Amino acid sequence: MLVIRRRPGQSVLIGDDIEIEIIESGPSRVKLGIRAPQSVPVMRGEVRQTRAENLAASRTLDAVAPGEIAAVLGAARL
């Protein structure tokens, strides 16, 4: 991992197409601006992790028979 210091108004370039600019910084947070082609997905790390967890959970449900799901949902309503 590359660690560098930047101040508001300064930026970091990744390749020829991606620029990350420091918009604002405070003692406990930093606001970034990201310029990247639309073909490059940009998302927060926690969103990516939640998506992976949701996909894993959906694969688990795919292995369960539909009748079992209905039984579980019916029991939850009682």
Secondary structure, 3 states (H helix, E strand, C coil): CCCCCCCCCCEEEECCCEEEEEEEECCCCEEEEEECCCCCCCCCHHHHHHHHHHHHHHHHHHCCCHHHHHHHHHHHHC
